[in-house]
Amino acid sequence: MSDDNERRIVVIGSGGAAMAAALKAVERGATITLIERGTIGGTCVNTGCVPSKIIIRAAHIAHLRKRSPFDEGVSAHIPTVDRVQLLRQQLARVEELRDVKYQRILRDHPAITVMSGEARFVDSHQVAIKLNEGGERTIRFDRAFIGTGARPAQPPIPGLADTPYLTSTSALALSTIPARLIVIGSGFVALELAQAFARLGGKVTVLARRHLLSREDPAVGNAIETAFRREGIEVRKQVRVNRVDYANGVFALETDAEPLQTDQLLVATGRTPNTEALNLKRIGVETVRGAIRVNERLQTTAPDIYAAGDCTDQPEFVYVAAAGGNRAAINMTGGKAVLDLSAVPRVMFTDPQVATAGLTEAEAVKRRFDVESRVLDLENVPRALVNFDTSGFIKMVAERASGRLLGVQAVAAEAGEVIQVAVMALRAGMTVQALGDELFPYLTMGEGLKLCAQTFTRDVTQLSCCAG
């Protein structure tokens, strides 16, 4: 970036979107004032992706020690779970990553000034900062980037706000495993934590207003429900919670079915954007239910204000946030970049995992595609057979006339590792024929994509193990 186009940029937040924006803008010659009101690093490293995947992995290990497909030949035993020690390990890794990937990077960048406090816009080129240490500062800027993220939403259930219910944030900080846990919610976060706490020894019940993963292909939710019931996790569908009370260490739930009681209550029904303190209306930044509206260039309805991540109307994944921050920085410093969200991978880290990309069959039909779909059960995937774990499937949706791949949904042990191949195929506009002709390593879950693609033209049950 030339001196003529040098920018003074204010970045509000320090999570995935904000850090990506700050670092890319610095790379292009800008000077940055980064404002963070809380802990450096945002949700992902502190209270989201990192700690949740640690507890999920620990729970997976505990589950395998207790039960696996090889118990006839490899002895199993019920493990002792020391949650205090697991929490200590979890917090140590979070602190390590926060320091290495966030705090140290910010300390070492002479072009980035970090200020601790809460920001609000005074006008379209000034931001006031209520400093955590006391007092207030006003900063002028040429461009501003908003990456303030989101927080767990509180649904309007009577009585809930007066109880010590858990959110995804506080649940990850528990030093004990609840003997009884009810989870209100049926999305990714709710189901990941439900299975983790069940595998670590809790008796878990999931309450869904409709059914599990209602935004996905119905077969996906059904497969996860089957897996949960197999592990002793109770799933109650079509349940509305009308009231929550708390007394003597017990939560009492009034539902439209029957009353329920539990030791701990986890509410995971979505997230609320952190935008209410920014004074956005004053500067002409439009929001929808608190989420900032942005275009494909990450520009808000105020020309010099950009935003990305969970505080916007974009998909709530940290990799989308980081990519958005990167593109926004390019655009704030004179470049031209767009964020292509046509093939966003989505992964839920349950066991089996859920991974999707592109359109479901229902979405494709709604967009007026003439579609053809195929479902491959994992009994037809050699990797799953040798793992003695064939629960799940891979589904592909294609345009009937051209064979162009439109979407993939996978429920499998390693679905999250497989889905990126589908993303690349979608971006390349590949047909199922071309995907079925590709070389895939034998005895990988990824080979399931090849086999599913081949089902559009042949009976894969009649192929030899590694036939092309």
C-alpha positions as CSV (number, residue, x, y, z in Angstrom):
1,M,0.0,0.0,0.0
2,S,1.4,3.4,-1.0
3,D,1.9,6.3,1.4
4,D,-0.9,8.1,-0.4
5,N,-3.3,5.4,0.6
6,E,-2.0,4.9,4.2
7,R,-4.8,4.3,6.6
8,R,-5.3,4.7,10.3
9,I,-7.6,1.8,11.2
10,V,-9.4,1.1,14.4
11,V,-10.1,-2.6,15.0
12,I,-12.7,-3.4,17.7
13,G,-12.3,-6.8,19.1
14,S,-9.4,-9.3,19.2
15,G,-10.9,-12.6,18.1
16,G,-10.5,-14.5,14.8
17,A,-12.0,-11.8,12.6
18,A,-10.4,-8.9,14.4
19,M,-6.9,-10.4,14.5
20,A,-7.0,-11.4,10.8
21,A,-8.1,-7.9,9.9
22,A,-5.4,-6.2,12.0
23,L,-2.6,-8.4,10.7
24,K,-3.5,-8.2,7.1
25,A,-4.0,-4.4,7.3
26,V,-0.6,-4.0,8.9
27,E,0.9,-6.2,6.2
28,R,-0.5,-3.7,3.7
29,G,1.0,-0.7,5.5
30,A,-1.8,0.5,7.8
31,T,-1.4,1.5,11.5
32,I,-3.8,-0.2,13.8
33,T,-5.5,0.7,17.1
34,L,-7.0,-2.5,18.5
35,I,-9.6,-2.1,21.2
36,E,-10.6,-5.1,23.4
37,R,-12.9,-4.7,26.4
38,G,-12.3,-8.2,27.8
39,T,-9.8,-11.0,27.3
40,I,-7.5,-11.0,24.3
41,G,-8.3,-13.7,21.8
42,G,-12.1,-13.7,21.6
43,T,-14.4,-16.7,21.8
44,C,-12.7,-19.4,19.8
45,V,-9.5,-19.8,21.8
46,N,-10.9,-18.7,25.2
47,T,-14.4,-20.1,25.6
48,G,-15.3,-21.8,22.3
49,C,-13.5,-24.0,19.7
50,V,-10.3,-24.8,21.7
51,P,-11.7,-25.7,25.1
52,S,-14.8,-27.5,23.7
53,K,-12.7,-29.7,21.4
54,I,-10.4,-30.5,24.4
55,I,-13.3,-31.8,26.5
56,I,-14.8,-33.6,23.5
57,R,-11.6,-35.4,22.8
58,A,-11.2,-36.3,26.5
59,A,-14.7,-37.6,26.5
60,H,-14.0,-39.6,23.4
61,I,-11.0,-41.3,25.0
62,A,-13.0,-42.1,28.1
63,H,-15.7,-43.6,25.9
64,L,-13.2,-45.8,24.0
65,R,-11.7,-47.1,27.3
66,K,-15.2,-48.0,28.4
67,R,-16.5,-49.4,25.1
68,S,-15.1,-50.0,21.6
69,P,-15.8,-52.3,18.7
70,F,-12.8,-54.4,19.7
71,D,-13.8,-55.3,23.3
72,E,-13.8,-59.0,22.6
73,G,-10.1,-58.8,22.0
74,V,-9.0,-55.7,23.8
75,S,-10.1,-55.5,27.5
76,A,-12.2,-52.5,28.4
77,H,-12.8,-50.9,31.8
78,I,-14.8,-48.0,33.2
79,P,-12.3,-45.1,33.6
80,T,-12.0,-42.8,36.5
81,V,-12.7,-39.2,35.4
82,D,-10.8,-36.5,37.3
83,R,-12.6,-33.4,36.0
84,V,-10.4,-31.0,38.1
85,Q,-7.3,-32.4,36.4
86,L,-8.9,-32.3,33.0
87,L,-9.9,-28.7,33.5
88,R,-6.4,-27.8,34.6
89,Q,-5.0,-29.4,31.4
90,Q,-7.7,-27.6,29.3
91,L,-7.0,-24.2,30.8
92,A,-3.2,-24.6,30.4
93,R,-3.6,-25.3,26.7
94,V,-6.0,-22.3,26.3
95,E,-3.5,-20.0,28.0
96,E,-0.7,-21.3,25.9
97,L,-2.5,-20.7,22.6
98,R,-3.8,-17.3,23.7
99,D,-0.3,-16.2,24.5
100,V,1.4,-17.7,21.4
101,K,-1.3,-16.9,18.8
102,Y,-2.7,-13.6,20.1
103,Q,-0.9,-11.8,23.0
104,R,2.6,-12.3,21.8
105,I,1.8,-11.4,18.2
106,L,0.2,-8.1,19.4
107,R,3.1,-7.3,21.7
108,D,5.6,-7.8,18.9
109,H,3.9,-5.6,16.3
110,P,5.1,-2.0,16.4
111,A,2.3,-0.9,14.1
112,I,-0.5,-2.2,16.4
113,T,-1.5,-0.4,19.6
114,V,-3.7,-2.3,22.0
115,M,-6.2,-0.4,24.2
116,S,-8.2,-2.1,26.9
117,G,-11.7,-0.7,27.1
118,E,-15.2,-0.6,25.6
119,A,-15.6,1.3,22.3
120,R,-18.5,3.3,21.0
121,F,-18.7,5.3,17.8
122,V,-19.0,9.1,18.3
123,D,-19.3,9.6,14.5
124,S,-18.3,7.9,11.3
125,H,-14.6,8.7,11.9
126,Q,-14.2,8.8,15.7
127,V,-14.5,6.2,18.4
128,A,-14.6,6.9,22.1
129,I,-13.0,4.3,24.4
130,K,-14.1,3.8,28.0
131,L,-10.8,2.6,29.4
132,N,-10.8,-0.4,31.8
133,E,-8.2,1.4,33.9
134,G,-10.5,4.5,34.1
135,G,-11.1,7.5,32.0
136,E,-11.9,7.8,28.3
137,R,-10.0,8.4,25.1
138,T,-11.3,9.4,21.7
139,I,-9.5,8.1,18.6
140,R,-9.9,9.4,15.0
141,F,-9.7,6.8,12.2
142,D,-9.9,6.6,8.4
143,R,-11.5,3.1,8.4
144,A,-12.9,1.0,11.2
145,F,-13.4,-2.8,11.5
146,I,-15.9,-4.4,13.9
147,G,-15.1,-7.9,15.1
148,T,-16.9,-8.0,18.4
149,G,-18.3,-11.5,18.1
150,A,-21.3,-12.9,19.9
151,R,-22.3,-14.4,23.3
152,P,-24.7,-17.2,24.2
153,A,-28.3,-16.1,23.8
154,Q,-30.8,-16.2,26.6
155,P,-34.2,-17.5,25.4
156,P,-37.3,-15.9,26.8
157,I,-38.3,-18.8,29.1
158,P,-40.1,-17.5,32.2
159,G,-38.0,-17.9,35.3
160,L,-34.8,-18.9,33.5
161,A,-33.0,-15.6,34.1
162,D,-33.4,-16.1,37.9
163,T,-31.6,-19.4,37.9
164,P,-27.9,-20.3,37.7
165,Y,-28.3,-22.1,34.4
166,L,-25.2,-23.0,32.3
167,T,-24.2,-21.5,28.9
168,S,-21.7,-23.1,26.6
169,T,-19.1,-20.8,28.2
170,S,-19.8,-21.7,31.9
171,A,-20.3,-25.4,31.1
172,L,-16.8,-25.7,29.8
173,A,-15.5,-24.2,33.1
174,L,-17.3,-26.7,35.3
175,S,-15.0,-28.5,37.7
176,T,-17.4,-31.4,38.2
177,I,-19.4,-33.6,35.9
178,P,-23.1,-33.1,36.6
179,A,-24.8,-36.3,37.7
180,R,-27.9,-35.2,35.8
181,L,-27.8,-32.7,33.0
182,I,-30.6,-31.4,30.8
183,V,-29.6,-29.6,27.6
184,I,-32.1,-27.2,26.0
185,G,-31.1,-27.0,22.3
186,S,-30.5,-29.2,19.4
187,G,-27.8,-27.5,17.3
188,F,-24.1,-28.1,17.0
189,V,-23.0,-26.7,20.3
190,A,-25.8,-28.3,22.3
191,L,-25.2,-31.8,20.9
192,E,-21.4,-31.6,21.1
193,L,-21.5,-30.8,24.8
194,A,-24.4,-33.2,25.5
195,Q,-22.4,-36.1,24.3
196,A,-19.2,-35.0,26.0
197,F,-20.8,-34.8,29.4
198,A,-22.6,-38.1,28.9
199,R,-19.3,-39.8,28.0
200,L,-17.6,-38.3,31.1
201,G,-20.2,-39.9,33.3
202,G,-23.3,-37.7,33.4
203,K,-26.9,-38.7,32.7
204,V,-27.9,-36.4,29.9
205,T,-31.3,-35.5,28.4
206,V,-31.6,-33.3,25.3
207,L,-34.7,-31.3,24.7
208,A,-35.4,-30.2,21.1
209,R,-38.3,-27.9,20.1
210,R,-38.5,-29.8,16.8
211,H,-35.9,-32.5,16.1
212,L,-32.1,-32.7,16.2
213,L,-30.3,-30.5,13.7
214,S,-33.5,-29.1,12.2
215,R,-31.5,-27.0,9.7
216,E,-29.8,-30.1,8.2
217,D,-31.1,-32.9,6.0
218,P,-33.5,-34.9,8.2
219,A,-31.4,-38.0,7.8
220,V,-28.5,-36.3,9.6
221,G,-30.5,-35.5,12.7
222,N,-32.0,-39.1,12.7
223,A,-28.5,-40.6,12.5
224,I,-27.3,-38.6,15.5
225,E,-30.4,-39.4,17.5
226,T,-29.8,-43.1,16.9
227,A,-26.2,-42.7,18.0
228,F,-27.2,-40.8,21.1
229,R,-29.8,-43.3,22.1
230,R,-27.3,-46.1,21.7
231,E,-25.1,-44.4,24.2
232,G,-27.9,-43.8,26.7
233,I,-28.4,-40.2,26.0
234,E,-32.2,-39.4,26.2
235,V,-33.6,-37.4,23.3
236,R,-36.9,-35.7,23.7
237,K,-38.3,-34.0,20.6
238,Q,-41.2,-31.6,20.1
239,V,-40.7,-30.3,23.6
240,R,-41.4,-26.7,24.7
241,V,-40.1,-25.5,28.0
242,N,-42.6,-23.1,29.6
243,R,-40.9,-22.3,32.8
244,V,-37.7,-22.9,34.8
245,D,-37.3,-22.7,38.6
246,Y,-34.4,-23.4,40.9
247,A,-34.4,-24.3,44.6
248,N,-32.2,-26.4,46.9
249,G,-29.7,-27.2,44.1
250,V,-32.3,-28.6,41.7
251,F,-33.7,-27.2,38.5
252,A,-37.4,-27.7,37.9
253,L,-38.7,-27.5,34.3
254,E,-42.3,-27.1,33.3
255,T,-42.8,-28.4,29.7
256,D,-45.8,-29.0,27.5
257,A,-45.2,-32.7,28.1
258,E,-44.3,-33.4,31.7
259,P,-42.3,-31.8,34.5
260,L,-38.6,-32.5,34.6
261,Q,-35.9,-32.1,37.2
262,T,-32.1,-31.9,36.9
263,D,-28.9,-31.0,38.8
264,Q,-27.6,-28.8,36.0
265,L,-29.3,-27.1,33.1
266,L,-27.4,-26.2,29.9
267,V,-29.0,-23.7,27.5
268,A,-27.5,-23.7,24.0
269,T,-30.1,-22.2,21.7
270,G,-28.0,-19.8,19.7
271,R,-25.9,-16.7,20.1
272,T,-26.5,-12.9,20.3
273,P,-24.2,-10.4,18.5
274,N,-22.1,-8.1,20.7
275,T,-23.2,-4.9,19.1
276,E,-25.5,-3.0,21.4
277,A,-22.8,-0.9,23.0
278,L,-21.3,0.3,19.8
279,N,-23.7,3.1,19.0
280,L,-24.1,1.8,15.4
281,K,-27.4,3.6,14.7
282,R,-25.7,6.9,15.1
283,I,-23.2,6.2,12.2
284,G,-25.7,4.5,9.9
285,V,-24.7,0.9,10.4
286,E,-27.7,-1.3,9.9
287,T,-28.3,-4.4,11.9
288,V,-30.9,-7.2,11.9
289,R,-31.6,-8.5,15.4
290,G,-28.3,-7.1,16.4
291,A,-26.3,-8.7,13.6
292,I,-24.5,-6.2,11.4
293,R,-25.4,-6.3,7.7
294,V,-22.4,-6.6,5.4
295,N,-21.9,-7.1,1.7
296,E,-19.5,-9.5,-0.1
297,R,-16.7,-7.0,0.5
298,L,-17.4,-7.0,4.3
299,Q,-18.5,-3.4,4.1
300,T,-21.4,-2.2,6.3
301,T,-24.0,0.3,5.3
302,A,-21.6,3.0,6.5
303,P,-18.9,3.2,3.7
304,D,-15.8,3.4,5.9
305,I,-16.9,0.8,8.5
306,Y,-16.3,-2.9,7.9
307,A,-17.2,-6.0,9.9
308,A,-16.9,-9.7,10.0
309,G,-17.5,-12.7,12.2
310,D,-20.2,-13.6,14.6
311,C,-21.3,-10.0,15.1
312,T,-22.5,-9.9,11.5
313,D,-25.1,-11.8,9.4
314,Q,-22.6,-14.3,8.1
315,P,-22.2,-18.0,9.1
316,E,-20.9,-18.3,12.7
317,F,-17.7,-20.2,12.2
318,V,-14.3,-18.9,13.2
319,Y,-12.8,-19.7,9.7
320,V,-15.5,-17.6,8.1
321,A,-14.7,-14.9,10.6
322,A,-11.0,-15.0,9.9
323,A,-11.5,-15.1,6.1
324,G,-13.8,-12.1,6.4
325,G,-11.4,-10.1,8.5
326,N,-8.7,-10.8,5.9
327,R,-10.8,-9.7,3.0
328,A,-12.1,-6.6,4.9
329,A,-8.5,-5.5,5.6
330,I,-7.6,-5.7,1.9
331,N,-10.6,-3.6,1.0
332,M,-9.9,-1.1,3.8
333,T,-6.5,-0.5,2.4
334,G,-7.3,0.1,-1.2
335,G,-7.7,-3.5,-2.6
336,K,-10.6,-5.4,-3.9
337,A,-11.5,-8.7,-2.3
338,V,-14.7,-10.7,-1.9
339,L,-15.7,-13.4,0.5
340,D,-17.2,-16.4,-1.4
341,L,-19.6,-18.2,0.9
342,S,-21.0,-20.6,-1.7
343,A,-19.4,-23.7,-0.3
344,V,-18.9,-23.2,3.5
345,P,-18.0,-26.4,5.3
346,R,-19.9,-27.1,8.5
347,V,-18.6,-29.6,11.1
348,M,-20.1,-30.9,14.3
349,F,-17.6,-32.8,16.5
350,T,-19.9,-35.4,17.9
351,D,-19.2,-39.1,17.4
352,P,-20.1,-39.8,14.6
353,Q,-19.2,-36.4,13.3
354,V,-21.5,-34.4,11.0
355,A,-20.0,-32.5,8.1
356,T,-21.8,-30.7,5.3
357,A,-21.0,-28.4,2.4
358,G,-23.1,-26.8,-0.3
359,L,-26.9,-27.4,-0.6
360,T,-29.1,-30.0,1.0
361,E,-31.6,-31.7,-1.3
362,A,-34.4,-29.5,0.0
363,E,-32.4,-26.3,-0.5
364,A,-31.5,-27.3,-4.0
365,V,-35.2,-28.0,-4.9
366,K,-36.1,-24.7,-3.3
367,R,-33.7,-23.0,-5.6
368,R,-35.4,-24.7,-8.6
369,F,-32.7,-27.2,-9.4
370,D,-33.7,-30.4,-11.0
371,V,-31.8,-32.7,-8.6
372,E,-30.7,-36.2,-8.3
373,S,-29.3,-37.6,-5.0
374,R,-27.6,-40.7,-3.7
375,V,-27.0,-42.0,-0.2
376,L,-24.1,-44.3,0.6
377,D,-24.3,-46.3,3.8
378,L,-20.9,-46.7,5.5
379,E,-21.3,-50.5,5.2
380,N,-20.0,-49.8,1.7
381,V,-16.9,-48.0,2.8
382,P,-13.9,-50.3,3.4
383,R,-12.3,-47.9,6.0
384,A,-15.5,-48.1,8.1
385,L,-15.7,-51.9,7.8
386,V,-12.1,-52.4,9.1
387,N,-12.9,-49.9,11.9
388,F,-15.9,-52.1,12.8
389,D,-17.9,-48.8,12.9
390,T,-20.3,-48.5,10.1
391,S,-22.9,-46.1,11.6
392,G,-23.5,-43.2,9.3
393,F,-23.7,-42.3,5.7
394,I,-22.6,-40.0,2.9
395,K,-25.2,-38.2,0.8
396,M,-24.5,-36.3,-2.5
397,V,-26.9,-33.9,-4.3
398,A,-26.3,-33.2,-7.9
399,E,-27.9,-31.4,-10.8
400,R,-29.7,-34.1,-12.9
401,A,-28.8,-32.9,-16.4
402,S,-25.2,-31.9,-15.9
403,G,-24.2,-34.1,-13.0
404,R,-22.7,-31.1,-11.3
405,L,-22.2,-31.6,-7.6
406,L,-24.4,-29.3,-5.5
407,G,-24.0,-30.5,-1.9
408,V,-22.6,-33.2,0.4
409,Q,-23.8,-34.3,3.8
410,A,-21.7,-36.8,5.8
411,V,-22.3,-38.6,9.1
412,A,-19.1,-40.6,9.9
413,A,-16.3,-40.9,12.4
414,E,-14.0,-38.7,10.3
415,A,-16.5,-36.6,8.5
416,G,-14.8,-33.3,9.4
417,E,-11.5,-34.5,7.8
418,V,-13.4,-35.6,4.6
419,I,-15.6,-32.6,3.9
420,Q,-12.8,-30.3,2.6
421,V,-12.5,-32.5,-0.5
422,A,-16.2,-31.9,-1.1
423,V,-15.7,-28.2,-0.7
424,M,-12.9,-28.1,-3.3
425,A,-15.1,-30.2,-5.7
426,L,-18.0,-27.8,-5.2
427,R,-15.8,-24.7,-5.8
428,A,-14.3,-26.4,-9.0
429,G,-17.8,-27.1,-10.3
430,M,-16.9,-30.8,-10.6
431,T,-19.5,-33.4,-11.7
432,V,-20.1,-36.6,-9.7
433,Q,-18.7,-38.5,-12.7
434,A,-15.4,-36.6,-12.4
435,L,-15.3,-37.0,-8.7
436,G,-16.0,-40.8,-9.0
437,D,-13.1,-41.0,-11.5
438,E,-10.5,-39.4,-9.1
439,L,-7.8,-41.3,-7.3
440,F,-8.5,-41.7,-3.6
441,P,-6.2,-43.6,-1.2
442,Y,-7.6,-47.0,-0.3
443,L,-8.8,-47.5,3.3
444,T,-9.5,-43.9,4.0
445,M,-12.8,-42.4,4.9
446,G,-12.3,-39.9,2.0
447,E,-12.7,-42.8,-0.4
448,G,-16.4,-42.7,0.7
449,L,-16.8,-39.6,-1.4
450,K,-15.5,-41.4,-4.5
451,L,-17.8,-44.4,-3.8
452,C,-20.8,-42.2,-3.2
453,A,-20.2,-40.3,-6.5
454,Q,-19.9,-43.7,-8.3
455,T,-23.4,-44.7,-7.1
456,F,-24.9,-42.2,-9.6
457,T,-23.9,-44.6,-12.4
458,R,-23.2,-48.0,-10.9
459,D,-23.8,-50.5,-8.1
460,V,-20.8,-50.1,-5.8
461,T,-21.7,-53.3,-4.0
462,Q,-20.5,-55.2,-7.1
463,L,-17.0,-53.5,-7.1
464,S,-14.0,-55.2,-5.6
465,C,-12.4,-53.5,-2.6
466,C,-10.2,-51.0,-4.4
467,A,-11.7,-51.1,-7.9
468,G,-11.5,-47.8,-9.7
